[in-house]
Amino acid sequence: MADAKPLYETYNRAPMVFERGHGVWLETVDGERYLDFAAGIAVNSLGHTHPHLVEALKAQADRVWHLSNLYEIAGQNRLAERLTAATFADKVFFTNSGAEALECAIKTARRHFFVNGQPDRYRIITIEGAFHGRTLATIAAGGQAKYLEGFGPKVEGFDQVPFGDFEALKAAVTDDTAAILIEPVQGEGGVRPLPKEMLRDLRDLCDEHGMLLILDEVQCGVGRTGKLFAYEWAGIEPDIMAVAKGIGGGFPLGACLATAEAADGMTLGTHGTTYGGNPLAMAVGNAVLDVVLEEGFLTHVNDIALVLRQGLASLKDRYPDLIKDIRGTGLMLGIQCAKSNADLVMAMRNEYILGVPAGDNVVRLLPPLIVSAEEAREALNRIDAALGMLSHKAQAS
């Protein structure tokens, strides 16, 4: 007998239906208001219904929605020029998602060595606990068994090493190694920032061996850490970088950025996309940059991050039986739980604040970057109440 439910049952969805949002708040069909410290998993960088983004999307919708990359796309050159001006990159390829941006990054690296006479140099070193997407190549890059199981042979060419183990990473380099792929801050892996010194060492290692450094800033990019991109904190530059999530502010948009040298193999016909870089996405992407690149915007992110970090440190001191560690950077923060992170997510939901579970028993806090100090303090009060409830339950049991 056929299942009556029409959707794939691949999600463990919460029984909540949100009808509208404004700023850092979401409202259900029943009129319940939640502080959104999930932001669509770091996607809604400017919150919900940001007026500048809404106006940009509406204006473009009145002109043209889709053309395909058979033609010049309005807004593509402008967004690419702005991204390259603000970063290390010379070239940009637009996609619909982070996984697609990572696919493009992987292909760019492999193709670079192919056109330069080293076709066997295609292997990429990645970090255990990483998450790079759900395609066959990106689950192989992430290397996590729970995502690989049941999908046939693992895509060849990826070598995982333990998080933070530079010596293991050096030992993994062979003559066939094309690149190192890392998240400057692991998101799904538990909000684990890679030390700045290691990022610098990785840059030096890539230079020493003629390898490419690929950064996955899908979750930690576009102002999330208090810099436009997280690599800036280490004072280095990658050769290739994948971005998505926050760059579209909620509209599906990703991009692969690269130096001209790294992208030298991506010539006519080597890669493509139907929807990537469509006019609607370009309008919204440019609108996001209008706001994020404004003077003082990243200062605001860092100021609010300090409020949250100090408040979370105080909660850790008060609930040592529930909080093991506070980690992260900027407005990409994690509460490592001493007990169940799922219990904390549920307790927070009961206090009308949304968080996101992650690996290593962590609850992610990923508020929109426009969150105010007052809203940050309100969030801390609600998390405090959630922890208090869990503590009371533990004492009563």
Salt bridges, closest charged atoms under 4 A:
GLU19 OE1 - ARG20 NH1 3.18
GLU27 OE2 - ARG20 NH1 3.66
ASP36 OD2 - HIS48 NE2 2.74
GLU156 OE2 - ARG123 NH1 2.49
ASP159 OD1 - ARG123 NH2 2.86
GLU167 OE2 - LYS170 NZ 3.56
GLU188 OE1 - ARG364 NH2 3.35
GLU197 OE2 - ARG200 NH2 3.86
ASP207 OD1 - ARG203 NH2 2.91
GLU208 OE2 - HIS209 NE2 3.87
ASP216 OD2 - HIS132 ND1 2.75
ASP239 OD2 - ARG203 NH2 2.98
ASP264 OD1 - HIS112 ND1 2.86
ASP290 OD2 - HIS52 NE2 2.74
ASP290 OD1 - ARG78 NH2 3.77
ASP290 OD1 - ARG82 NH2 2.78
ASP325 OD2 - ARG327 NE 3.82
ASP360 OD2 - ARG327 NH1 3.03
GLU378 OE2 - ARG382 NE 2.76
ASP384 OD2 - ARG318 NH1 2.84
